[in-house]
Amino acid sequence: MMSGMPQWGMASVIPQRRTIEAIRVAWASIDELLCSLDADEWGRPTCLPGWNVQAIATHIFATEAFLLGMAPPQTIDSSGLDHVRNVIGEMNENWIASYAESSPEEIISIYRDLTSQRGDILAAMSADEWNTIGFTPAGKDIYGRFMRIRVLDCWMHEHDIREALNRPGHESGLAVEVALDEFAAAMGYVVGKLAGVPSGHSVTFDLTGPSGRQIHVVVEDKATTVDTLDGDATATLTMPVVAYTRLCGGRRDADPHLVELSGDTAVGQRVLDHLAYMI
């Protein structure tokens, strides 16, 4: 889900060609996964409240439909759904209800049509259009930032499906790298705003696995993600990449026991307790 993302100030610099290619990689991986499902798997519940696999597939193409200027074919009263907290949540439920009775073949066909249209638009986009300031789920930023968030969102939802079906996969490659770039950009917000780590401290997220990397945050006047630290971090949180992303996403399957804390473990625990910045 795209709502609930943090909002922070300066305009981003997002590589255009790399990000567009990452979106295409994410879409292709989801397409391959959906085509492998049997009839029963489409109805399998997921970790997202009220959503089965088909609902997630619908949500993914619905966001592309929204970006094409389309509206949900039907509207429902979602006021009684606890997981619906805002207008975007209401729109999500309207899209899902509109295609709840569609066949898997229809869902895949619509998905391919809409992602193809969006891919053509992105391929033709100028640098000025890419860098235009406007709405993103993280507040006002360039259009390219919205597209990097799309990579993260698509990849996260692919893993929501994979988790529900016990089908691990797509843990490395360009889409994962770009999604992690977006997660990294949010870590200053997590460490400084949500966890309230005081000035003079630093935190390292040591992510392991095929796409492993280290994400460093220094807290001075504000908490900022940096490329390197001058010395050891105040606290280090070590965990697999996918475990990290599930914790950041606040997913019900997220397992904090996969996290190893070192350094100042009290600071590390504080960060871990506030890592879920998405909804």
PyMOL commands that set and color helices and strands:
alter all, ss='L'
color gray80, all
select helices_A, chain A and resi 16-35+39-42+53-67+87-98+104-123+127-130+143-165+174-194+241-248+256-258+265-273
alter helices_A, ss='H'
color red, helices_A
select strands_A, chain A and resi 133-134+141-142+202-208+213-219+223-226+235-240+260-263
alter strands_A, ss='S'
color yellow, strands_A
deselect
rebuild
show_as cartoon
